[in-house]
Amino acid sequence: MSVLKYEMDVVEVLALLRPIDRPHLILQDMTSGFEMVSEMIARKPHRSPTASVCFLGARANRLLDDGGEEPSFETVLRTMHEAGFGGDVYPALWMWESAPTPVYARFPFPPSIESMRQGGF
């Protein structure tokens, strides 16, 4: 897994690159990529806050789980979190059209999410 870095004065953009020998990303690629990204961010704390864009639904860098299917948003967030990433995650554009489902920028989700899953508020 490779991480490409763009320095733009006060903004630094880090991009995960799909391994050249595979047609898509897998969750292990995300884990190793976000471990590198988290380490790079930790070395420069003045670069906070941090954010990531979710690429579920992508065509060029499609993400697949061990079963060959696109993982859930929660699986992606959990993978990023377990790799040490603690920034915001902007959902894929198609997810914003899933209203009235609330979208949380941070993971782990607040405890109230379980209540909402059960139909409560």
C-alpha positions in Angstrom: 0.0 0.0 0.0 1.3 3.5 -0.9 0.3 6.9 0.4 0.7 9.8 -1.9 1.3 13.2 -0.2 0.4 16.7 -1.6 1.7 19.7 0.4 -0.4 22.8 -0.2 0.8 25.3 2.4 -1.5 24.8 5.4 -3.3 21.9 3.8 -1.8 18.5 3.4 -3.6 15.9 1.3 -2.8 12.2 1.7 -4.1 9.7 -0.8 -4.3 5.9 -0.6 -3.1 4.3 -3.8 -4.5 1.0 -5.0 -1.7 -1.6 -5.2 -0.7 -1.9 -8.9 -1.1 -5.7 -8.9 -4.8 -5.6 -7.9 -7.8 -4.3 -9.7 -9.4 -3.0 -6.4 -8.7 -2.1 -2.8 -9.3 -4.6 0.0 -9.9 -3.9 3.7 -6.3 -4.9 4.5 -5.1 -2.2 2.1 -7.2 0.3 4.0 -5.8 -0.9 7.3 -2.1 -0.6 6.2 -2.8 2.7 4.4 -4.6 4.3 7.4 -1.9 3.0 9.8 0.7 5.0 7.6 -1.6 8.0 7.4 -2.2 8.0 11.2 1.5 7.8 11.9 2.1 10.7 9.4 -0.5 12.8 11.1 0.8 12.0 14.6 4.2 13.4 13.6 2.7 16.7 12.7 0.0 17.5 15.3 -0.3 21.1 13.9 -2.0 19.6 10.9 -5.2 18.9 12.8 -8.1 18.7 12.2 -8.1 15.8 9.8 -10.7 14.4 7.5 -11.1 11.6 5.0 -13.5 11.1 2.1 -15.2 7.8 2.0 -14.8 6.1 -1.4 -17.6 3.5 -1.2 -19.2 3.3 -4.6 -16.0 4.4 -6.3 -15.2 3.0 -9.8 -11.4 3.5 -10.0 -10.6 2.5 -6.4 -13.4 0.1 -5.6 -13.2 -1.3 -2.1 -14.1 -5.0 -1.5 -14.3 -7.1 1.6 -13.0 -10.7 2.0 -16.2 -11.9 0.4 -15.7 -9.8 -2.8 -18.6 -7.4 -1.9 -18.4 -3.7 -1.1 -18.3 -3.4 2.7 -20.7 -1.4 4.8 -19.9 2.2 5.8 -19.6 1.0 9.4 -17.0 -1.6 8.4 -15.0 1.1 6.6 -15.2 3.4 9.7 -14.3 0.6 12.0 -11.3 -0.4 9.9 -10.1 3.2 9.8 -10.6 3.7 13.5 -8.8 0.4 14.4 -5.8 1.5 12.2 -5.5 4.6 14.4 -7.3 7.3 12.3 -9.3 9.7 14.4 -10.5 12.3 12.0 -13.8 13.1 10.4 -15.0 11.0 7.5 -17.2 12.5 4.8 -19.6 9.9 3.4 -19.8 9.1 -0.2 -22.1 11.4 -2.2 -24.8 8.7 -2.7 -25.0 8.3 1.1 -26.3 11.8 1.6 -29.4 10.9 -0.4 -30.2 8.2 2.1 -32.3 10.6 4.3 -33.7 10.5 6.8 -30.7 8.4 8.0 -28.5 10.6 10.1 -24.8 10.7 9.1 -22.2 11.0 11.9 -18.8 12.3 11.1 -17.0 10.6 14.0 -16.5 6.9 14.8 -17.2 5.2 17.2 -20.8 6.4 16.9 -22.6 7.9 19.9 -24.5 5.5 22.1 -27.8 7.1 20.9 -27.3 5.4 17.5 -28.4 2.0 19.0 -31.6 3.6 20.2 -32.2 5.0 16.7 -31.6 1.6 15.1 -34.4 0.2 17.3 -36.8 2.9 16.1 -36.3 5.3 19.0 -35.0 8.9 19.0 
